[in-house]
Amino acid sequence: MESLARLFVAATELIEAEGRALKRQVARLLVAAGLGFVIVVLVVTGLGFLLFGSYRMLAEPLTPAGAAMVLGAGLLLLALAAILYARRLLR
């Protein structure tokens, strides 16, 4: 009976230790996810400013509509290249 009690105590201590380790890993994962979210927001903001600057730069020699068309076509080509690259990776 005593060995059964020791086994139970050992199992409980193991579960407790694993729970602490899991808690630390979950905390690290949440910090990494939060940082990833902040990075994505910063990258999207930076890309938005780059696109706006490109639009303003192209709007001087071209009409505003022409500048928007050039940027739109460039972004569509970039998206197409990303799609083709992703398809190639999935094969």
Backbone bond lengths (Angstrom), bond angles and torsions (degrees), N, CA, C in turn:
res aa  C-N    CA-C-N  psi(-1)  N-CA   C-N-CA  omega(-1)  CA-C   N-CA-C  phi
1 M - - - 1.443 - - 1.525 110.83 -
2 E 1.343 115.42 -36.38 1.461 119.52 -179.36 1.525 111.27 -66.47
3 S 1.338 116.77 -37.26 1.464 119.82 179.14 1.532 110.63 -67.07
4 L 1.313 116.28 -33.94 1.466 119.99 176.55 1.520 110.40 -66.30
5 A 1.303 117.65 -39.40 1.467 121.42 178.17 1.525 110.21 -66.35
6 R 1.342 117.11 -41.74 1.470 120.01 177.77 1.527 111.06 -63.61
7 L 1.327 115.65 -39.53 1.460 119.90 177.36 1.528 110.72 -62.43
8 F 1.304 116.86 -42.03 1.457 121.70 178.81 1.531 111.01 -63.89
9 V 1.327 116.85 -43.90 1.473 121.04 179.23 1.528 109.87 -64.36
10 A 1.343 117.07 -43.10 1.462 120.64 179.91 1.529 110.80 -63.23
11 A 1.330 116.15 -41.64 1.463 119.65 179.09 1.527 110.96 -65.38
12 T 1.321 116.50 -39.63 1.465 120.57 178.52 1.521 110.77 -64.39
13 E 1.329 117.57 -42.68 1.461 120.89 178.65 1.525 111.34 -65.05
14 L 1.326 116.25 -37.78 1.461 119.89 177.93 1.528 110.78 -64.95
15 I 1.316 116.27 -44.00 1.467 120.09 178.96 1.522 110.31 -62.91
16 E 1.333 117.02 -39.78 1.461 120.94 178.74 1.535 110.89 -64.23
17 A 1.333 117.17 -43.04 1.463 120.71 179.45 1.524 111.08 -65.42
18 E 1.308 116.57 -41.12 1.463 120.28 177.84 1.531 110.80 -65.81
19 G 1.300 117.14 -36.16 1.467 120.75 176.87 1.519 111.75 -63.42
20 R 1.335 117.17 -41.60 1.473 120.59 177.13 1.522 110.70 -63.88
21 A 1.328 116.21 -42.26 1.466 119.85 179.29 1.526 110.35 -64.29
22 L 1.319 116.38 -40.86 1.465 120.21 178.16 1.518 110.97 -63.94
23 K 1.319 116.77 -40.10 1.469 120.97 179.31 1.529 110.53 -61.84
24 R 1.339 117.10 -42.41 1.468 120.36 178.20 1.521 111.25 -64.38
25 Q 1.320 116.20 -42.02 1.468 119.64 -179.45 1.519 111.55 -66.66
26 V 1.320 117.19 -39.34 1.464 120.80 177.98 1.523 110.24 -65.04
27 A 1.327 117.12 -39.96 1.465 120.67 177.64 1.521 110.47 -63.01
28 R 1.321 117.57 -43.63 1.467 120.82 177.75 1.519 111.00 -63.26
29 L 1.331 116.47 -39.98 1.460 120.53 178.83 1.524 111.19 -63.95
30 L 1.323 117.09 -41.45 1.461 120.39 179.44 1.525 111.74 -66.55
31 V 1.326 117.05 -38.72 1.465 120.13 176.58 1.534 109.93 -63.88
32 A 1.321 116.76 -44.16 1.466 120.38 179.28 1.525 110.94 -63.77
33 A 1.335 117.63 -40.15 1.459 120.60 178.83 1.529 110.83 -65.98
34 G 1.328 117.02 -40.51 1.458 120.46 177.53 1.518 111.68 -63.28
35 L 1.328 116.70 -44.28 1.463 120.30 177.07 1.524 110.92 -63.76
36 G 1.319 116.49 -39.14 1.464 119.88 177.12 1.515 111.75 -61.57
37 F 1.319 116.76 -40.15 1.461 120.51 178.24 1.524 110.61 -64.00
38 V 1.327 116.86 -44.69 1.466 120.55 179.29 1.529 110.31 -62.17
39 I 1.331 116.59 -41.16 1.461 120.30 179.13 1.520 110.94 -63.32
40 V 1.322 117.08 -42.64 1.472 120.11 179.15 1.524 110.29 -62.13
41 V 1.326 117.48 -42.92 1.470 120.56 178.91 1.525 110.17 -62.06
42 L 1.322 117.63 -43.39 1.464 120.65 179.86 1.525 111.74 -65.40
43 V 1.316 117.34 -40.69 1.460 120.75 179.64 1.529 110.43 -65.67
44 V 1.317 116.97 -44.32 1.466 119.92 179.75 1.528 110.26 -64.27
45 T 1.331 117.19 -40.53 1.462 120.49 177.70 1.529 110.50 -63.29
46 G 1.317 116.71 -44.74 1.463 120.58 178.24 1.515 112.26 -61.38
47 L 1.332 116.64 -43.33 1.463 119.57 177.33 1.521 111.54 -63.98
48 G 1.321 116.45 -37.33 1.466 119.59 177.54 1.520 111.65 -62.27
49 F 1.336 116.68 -43.78 1.456 119.27 177.88 1.525 111.76 -66.09
50 L 1.329 117.62 -38.26 1.457 119.97 176.40 1.519 111.51 -62.31
51 L 1.326 116.44 -43.18 1.460 119.54 178.39 1.521 111.26 -65.88
52 F 1.316 117.50 -40.34 1.456 120.41 178.61 1.533 110.72 -64.11
53 G 1.336 115.96 -42.30 1.461 119.59 177.65 1.521 111.55 -64.29
54 S 1.322 116.63 -40.14 1.462 120.10 177.26 1.519 110.91 -64.04
55 Y 1.311 116.28 -40.59 1.467 120.38 178.09 1.522 110.30 -62.09
56 R 1.333 116.29 -47.32 1.473 119.63 -179.31 1.523 110.73 -62.94
57 M 1.336 116.93 -37.61 1.453 120.77 -179.91 1.531 110.34 -67.66
58 L 1.329 116.78 -40.93 1.468 120.00 -179.80 1.522 112.37 -77.45
59 A 1.314 117.75 -21.83 1.469 120.08 -177.60 1.527 111.62 -71.47
60 E 1.328 117.31 -20.70 1.470 118.47 178.71 1.519 111.96 -71.20
61 P 1.352 119.79 -54.41 1.467 117.61 179.91 1.533 112.74 -77.11
62 L 1.310 117.70 -27.58 1.464 122.20 179.39 1.527 108.72 -105.83
63 T 1.307 115.34 175.66 1.461 118.94 171.45 1.532 107.71 -78.27
64 P 1.328 118.93 160.69 1.471 119.33 176.87 1.529 112.55 -57.14
65 A 1.319 117.31 -37.68 1.468 120.25 178.49 1.526 110.62 -66.06
66 G 1.310 117.13 -40.08 1.464 120.80 178.58 1.518 111.32 -65.22
67 A 1.331 116.42 -40.99 1.459 120.16 178.19 1.525 110.57 -63.28
68 A 1.331 116.97 -41.63 1.471 120.66 178.66 1.525 110.41 -64.59
69 M 1.334 117.15 -39.19 1.464 120.14 179.14 1.527 110.96 -65.50
70 V 1.335 117.21 -42.82 1.461 120.16 -179.75 1.523 110.09 -63.47
71 L 1.328 117.51 -46.42 1.462 120.07 179.02 1.524 111.84 -65.21
72 G 1.314 116.98 -40.66 1.466 120.37 178.16 1.512 111.97 -61.70
73 A 1.328 116.67 -43.04 1.465 120.20 178.74 1.531 110.33 -65.21
74 G 1.323 116.76 -40.88 1.459 119.84 178.22 1.516 111.97 -62.93
75 L 1.322 116.59 -42.05 1.466 119.80 178.88 1.522 111.88 -67.29
76 L 1.319 117.05 -37.50 1.468 119.42 176.71 1.526 111.04 -64.48
77 L 1.330 117.45 -40.28 1.466 120.07 176.91 1.526 111.14 -64.76
78 L 1.320 116.86 -39.36 1.461 120.48 177.09 1.530 111.02 -64.31
79 A 1.324 117.06 -41.95 1.467 121.01 177.97 1.528 110.54 -64.46
80 L 1.336 117.04 -40.61 1.463 120.56 178.35 1.527 110.59 -62.69
81 A 1.318 116.77 -42.97 1.462 120.01 178.46 1.529 110.49 -62.52
82 A 1.332 117.72 -40.43 1.465 120.92 178.74 1.526 110.88 -65.07
83 I 1.317 117.58 -39.92 1.470 121.38 178.84 1.526 110.44 -64.45
84 L 1.327 116.57 -45.24 1.459 119.73 179.67 1.527 111.66 -64.35
85 Y 1.327 116.95 -37.83 1.463 120.79 177.26 1.524 110.57 -65.01
86 A 1.340 116.69 -42.62 1.461 120.34 179.49 1.519 110.86 -64.71
87 R 1.316 117.60 -40.25 1.473 120.21 177.66 1.505 110.94 -62.50
88 R 1.342 116.25 -39.45 1.453 119.76 179.49 1.524 111.36 -65.99
89 L 1.314 116.96 -36.02 1.461 119.99 178.41 1.522 112.38 -68.04
90 L 1.321 117.14 -31.60 1.462 121.05 -176.02 1.527 113.64 -81.98
91 R 1.301 117.36 -7.94 1.470 119.13 179.38 1.490 111.65 -77.54
